[in-house]
């Protein structure tokens, strides 16, 4: 008699444990890809607001960008002046609106709400050897996420 009731109880217990284990998993932050020529890189957000509330300056500040650029985790994309660069964002980023920023200058005045944007890499007179930062900033009404890439002069380009 115990065997007949033991299996459903065991199966129910295992299902409950499985559900509890899944609730402990953290959802990964959305990603952004940058493509230039034959090179592409995809990165997860340095910081992302999972609750949809703008991030505070302490949570996602300039020091996060500086640390990222000084660290090895920033994707370095070789580019040639005049070359087209593509940026692809996850749909949740597009829904929030986002801006591409080179150095400290926004490339668009209005937030982009599509998952893809392309621009021509500017013909900068003096691009430092270590390149310039390309930041993708999510959020039309405050920062919801941030990604950083480094655009570096392609080898052989002066």
N, C-alpha and C positions, 0 to 999 in steps of 0.2 A: 504494500500500500504506500509506503514511503517513497519507493522508486517512482511511482506514477506522478507524484506531486513534486519530486525533487528536480526533475529536468526543467519544468516551466519556471520554477523559482530560480534555478541556476541561470537559465537563459535570461530571465528578467534582470537578475543581478549583474550579469555581464553587460547587458545593454545599458544599464544605468552607469556602470563604471565607464563605458565607452563614451557616453554623452558627457559625463563629468570631465573626462580627459580632453575631449574636444573643446570644452569651454575654457580650459586653461591655455589653449594655444593662442598665440598672439598673431593677428593678421599682419602680413608684411606690408610695409609702406609701398605706395605706388612707384613705378619706375619711369624713367625718361631715357630715350636713346638719342644720340647725336651721330649723324652720318656726314662724312666729308670724303669725297672720292671713294677709295676702296676701304676706308677705315670707318668703323662704327664702334660705339661703346654704349652700354646700358648700365645705369646706376639706379639704386634705390635712393629715396629721399634722405638727405642729411637730417632733416627734421620734418615731421608731418603731423597735422592735427587730425587725429582719428575721430574726434567729436564734432568737427566742422567749425569750431570756434577759432578765431585768429590766434596765432601763437604770440606769446609775449616776447619782448625784446630779450629777456633772460633765457628763454627757451631756444630761440633761433636767432641769434645775434650775429653781428659782423665777426666776432671772434670765432664762431663756428666756421664761417667762410674762410677766414685766415688760417685756421688750423687745418681745414680740408686742403687748401692750396699748398700748405707746407708739408702735408702728409703724402703718403704714397698711394692713397686710395682714390685720388682724383684721376679721372681718365684724361690722358693727354692725346688730343686729336691733331695730327699734322694737317695744316691747311695751306693753300696757296692764295694770295690776294686775288680777288675776282672769282674765286671758286664758290659754287653753291653749297651751302650747309643746310642739312635738314634736321629738324627736331621733331621727334615723335613722343607723345605723352600718353599715359594711360587714360582711359575714358573718364575716370573720376577726377583727374586733373583738369581735363577739358571742361567738365561740368562746372568746376569751381572757377574757371577763367585763369589764364596764366600769361606771364610776360617773359620774353627772352631779354636778357640784359648782358651787354658786353662791357666789361670794366664796371662803370657805374652808370652807363647810359642805356635806357630802355630802347628797344628797337621798334616798339609799337606804343602808341598812346592809349589805345583801347585794349582791354584784355582779349586774348585769343580764346575762342570757345570750341575750336576744332582740335582734333588729335594730331594734326601735322602742320608744321610751318617751315618754310624755307626762306633763306635770305642769302645774299651774296656777301661773302666775307669782304669787309672793307679793305681798300687799298691803303693801309696805314703806312705812313712814311717811316716811322720808327717803331717797329714792333720789337719789344724786348726779346732776347733769345729764349727766355723762359715762357714767352707768349702772353696772352691776355685771358682773363677768366670769362667764361660764358656761364651765366647763372640762369636757371629757370626758376621763376618765382610764381607759385600758385596762389590764387586768391584775388578776387576783384575788390573785396572790401577789407583787406588785411591779409597778412601772410599766413597761408595754410600749409605751405611746404616749400622746400628749397633743395635744389640740385646744383652741383658745381662741376664744370668741366674746364679743362685748360686747352685753349686753342694755341698751338705752337707753330712757328714757321716750318714748312715742310723742308726736309733736308735738301740742300742744293739751291734753295731760294734765298736770295740776298735781299 
